[in-house]
Amino acid sequence: HNIDGGVFANNPALLGLVEASHSLKIPYDKIKILSLGTGSSAFNEKRNHSFSILYWLNPLNFKLYDLFSSAQSIHTDNLLKFLERGIGAGHSSRFHYKRIQHTFPYGKEIKMDSSSADDLRDLENLGQHLFRNHVKNILDIPHYTL
């Protein structure tokens, strides 16, 4: 009963689209989604060791969870980009969707439970950098009134 959303919705933007359109009855052309990622790692496994079950399920490295959560988030992002434009090429946007996500170099990730001063400073700097790089795109999203 105490399962975090990251177990099944590591990127909850699609759930937001469904809730806005179905539960809140907001027309698609009035929906704007700004999806802010918490950072991902470039999943890269070299074939220089055994990919045994023990490798994937080792509680000290969580490779299997990293693989599944990364795949789920990327799939949701791709699906929303597809749904935004509709089936076929050349369609105008049905709703507006923007994803902002930083990809950490492999092995340079900041642990989710880290509270070190250096990591917190790095995260703050990263957030400022992402904002500066994306603020124009965010502000260019049309504003609607419901």
Secondary structure, DSSP 8 states (H G I E B T S, - for coil): ----GGGT-SSTHHHHHHIIIIIS---GGG-EEEEE---EE-----SSS---HHHHH-TTT-HHHHHHHHHHHHHHHHHHHHHHH-SSSS---SSEEEEE--EE-TT----TT---HHHHHHHHHHHHHHHHHHHHHHHTS-----
